[in-house]
Amino acid sequence: MTVETQEETYTLDELLASITPNHRLILWNDDTNTFEHVINCLVKHLQYTEAEAEKIAWKVHTEGKCAVLEGSYTEVEVYRKILKAEGLTVSID
């Protein structure tokens, strides 16, 4: 009886992704920022299309918040700082 096994290889990024908990960047509704500003920031910094960014802006407006990015804490924190510098209300979940 012979048993065949297949070796699997993974990159360091794949291994880290499998053991690193994901964090979410949450965009919150506020009374300060206009729809236009929020949409422009999402397009400029997170590479959303205008249509996607508008959909997110409406979700934030109607539901109070929306997750706009998911990733490692380090990655999400970079974008939190960028969007906060633009005046948006953001947090990490």
C-alpha positions as CSV (number, residue, x, y, z in Angstrom):
1,M,0.0,0.0,0.0
2,T,1.4,3.4,-1.0
3,V,0.2,6.7,0.3
4,E,0.8,9.9,-1.7
5,T,1.0,13.2,-0.1
6,Q,1.1,16.6,-1.7
7,E,3.3,19.3,-0.2
8,E,1.7,22.8,0.1
9,T,3.7,25.9,0.4
10,Y,2.6,29.3,1.7
11,T,4.1,32.8,1.6
12,L,4.8,34.7,4.8
13,D,1.9,37.1,4.0
14,E,-0.5,34.1,3.6
15,L,0.7,32.7,7.0
16,L,0.4,36.0,8.7
17,A,-3.0,36.7,7.2
18,S,-4.3,33.3,8.5
19,I,-3.2,34.0,12.1
20,T,-3.7,37.8,12.2
21,P,-7.1,38.9,13.3
22,N,-8.8,41.3,10.8
23,H,-9.6,44.8,11.9
24,R,-12.2,47.1,10.3
25,L,-12.0,50.8,9.7
26,I,-15.4,52.3,10.6
27,L,-16.6,55.6,9.1
28,W,-19.1,57.3,11.3
29,N,-21.8,59.8,10.5
30,D,-21.3,63.3,11.7
31,D,-22.8,66.7,11.3
32,T,-19.6,68.3,9.9
33,N,-18.7,66.6,6.7
34,T,-20.6,67.0,3.4
35,F,-21.4,64.0,1.2
36,E,-19.1,65.5,-1.4
37,H,-16.1,65.6,1.0
38,V,-16.7,62.0,2.2
39,I,-17.1,60.7,-1.3
40,N,-13.9,62.6,-2.5
41,C,-11.9,61.1,0.5
42,L,-13.1,57.6,-0.2
43,V,-12.2,57.9,-3.9
44,K,-8.8,59.6,-3.2
45,H,-7.5,57.5,-0.3
46,L,-9.3,54.1,-0.6
47,Q,-9.6,53.9,-4.3
48,Y,-13.4,53.4,-4.3
49,T,-15.3,54.4,-7.5
50,E,-17.5,57.4,-7.2
51,A,-20.6,55.1,-7.3
52,E,-19.2,52.9,-4.5
53,A,-18.2,55.9,-2.4
54,E,-21.7,57.5,-2.8
55,K,-23.3,54.2,-1.7
56,I,-21.1,54.2,1.4
57,A,-21.8,57.8,2.2
58,W,-25.6,57.1,2.1
59,K,-25.2,54.0,4.3
60,V,-23.2,56.1,6.8
61,H,-25.9,58.8,6.7
62,T,-28.8,56.4,7.2
63,E,-27.3,53.7,9.4
64,G,-24.8,55.9,11.3
65,K,-21.7,54.0,10.3
66,C,-20.1,51.7,7.7
67,A,-17.0,49.6,7.5
68,V,-14.8,51.0,4.7
69,L,-11.7,48.8,5.0
70,E,-10.7,45.5,6.5
71,G,-7.1,44.3,7.1
72,S,-4.3,44.1,9.6
73,Y,-4.3,46.6,12.5
74,T,-1.2,48.3,11.0
75,E,-2.8,48.8,7.5
76,V,-6.1,50.0,9.0
77,E,-4.4,52.4,11.4
78,V,-2.6,54.1,8.5
79,Y,-5.9,54.8,6.7
80,R,-7.6,55.8,10.0
81,K,-4.9,58.5,10.4
82,I,-5.3,59.7,6.8
83,L,-9.1,59.9,6.9
84,K,-9.0,61.6,10.4
85,A,-6.6,64.2,9.0
86,E,-9.2,64.9,6.3
87,G,-11.7,65.6,9.1
88,L,-13.7,62.4,8.9
89,T,-14.9,60.5,12.0
90,V,-13.3,57.1,12.0
91,S,-12.4,54.3,14.4
92,I,-11.0,50.8,14.3
93,D,-13.2,47.8,15.2
